């Protein structure tokens, strides 16, 4: 595995890669992401509840209708 860190200063950044001989002829994957991107953090360990996420988005009537529909679907899943 080859891993290195860079800090580009422009939106265009040319990279010249030098591969070991055992990499030649092999399918390789190149991934670019921020160094801390995708890491599990404490805030990710405590996910936001859906009820908190959508609080105030639905009217009371819409939320009751959605809740009733969800319960009906779950009953149908349990019956299969």
Legacy VTK file of the C-alpha trace (Angstrom):
# vtk DataFile Version 3.0
C-alpha trace
ASCII
DATASET POLYDATA
POINTS 80 float
0.000 0.000 0.000
1.215 3.497 -0.803
-0.136 6.301 1.340
0.875 9.939 1.480
-0.598 13.250 2.573
-0.639 16.423 0.487
-1.998 19.931 0.969
-3.015 21.405 -2.378
-2.928 25.197 -2.653
-4.754 25.398 -5.991
-7.805 23.654 -7.435
-5.612 22.096 -10.162
-3.034 19.709 -8.734
-0.964 17.338 -10.856
0.311 14.148 -9.252
3.054 11.923 -10.593
2.882 8.458 -9.107
5.724 5.953 -9.004
4.524 2.385 -8.466
6.460 -0.644 -7.228
6.948 -3.375 -9.850
4.399 -5.678 -8.184
1.720 -3.001 -8.740
2.243 -2.976 -12.504
-0.552 -4.657 -14.450
-2.806 -4.684 -11.379
-6.079 -2.797 -11.056
-5.492 0.005 -8.535
-7.886 2.300 -6.692
-7.115 5.983 -6.142
-9.183 7.748 -3.478
-9.084 11.421 -2.488
-10.752 12.615 0.686
-10.070 14.998 3.556
-7.810 13.500 6.210
-10.518 13.549 8.909
-13.408 12.814 6.532
-15.268 9.591 7.224
-13.799 9.040 10.680
-16.164 8.012 13.467
-16.402 10.754 16.047
-18.249 10.949 19.322
-21.032 12.992 17.739
-21.553 10.205 15.168
-21.884 7.668 17.980
-24.995 9.474 19.278
-27.198 9.763 16.193
-30.049 12.256 16.126
-33.446 10.648 16.613
-35.743 10.973 13.630
-38.347 12.622 15.833
-35.826 15.353 16.718
-34.588 15.672 13.148
-38.058 16.307 11.715
-39.544 18.199 14.677
-41.728 21.014 13.377
-41.565 19.867 9.742
-44.945 18.103 9.712
-48.245 19.466 10.945
-49.938 17.469 13.718
-52.401 16.056 11.207
-49.643 15.039 8.777
-47.563 13.479 11.527
-50.534 11.459 12.805
-51.324 10.299 9.280
-47.674 9.363 8.678
-47.506 7.551 12.030
-50.693 5.599 11.291
-49.390 4.694 7.834
-46.065 3.531 9.310
-47.809 1.331 11.882
-49.986 -0.175 9.127
-46.927 -0.958 6.988
-45.155 -2.590 9.925
-48.206 -4.771 10.599
-48.158 -5.858 6.949
-44.454 -6.725 7.192
-45.106 -8.795 10.315
-47.870 -10.724 8.517
-45.599 -11.865 5.658
LINES 1 81
80 0 1 2 3 4 5 6 7 8 9 10 11 12 13 14 15 16 17 18 19 20 21 22 23 24 25 26 27 28 29 30 31 32 33 34 35 36 37 38 39 40 41 42 43 44 45 46 47 48 49 50 51 52 53 54 55 56 57 58 59 60 61 62 63 64 65 66 67 68 69 70 71 72 73 74 75 76 77 78 79
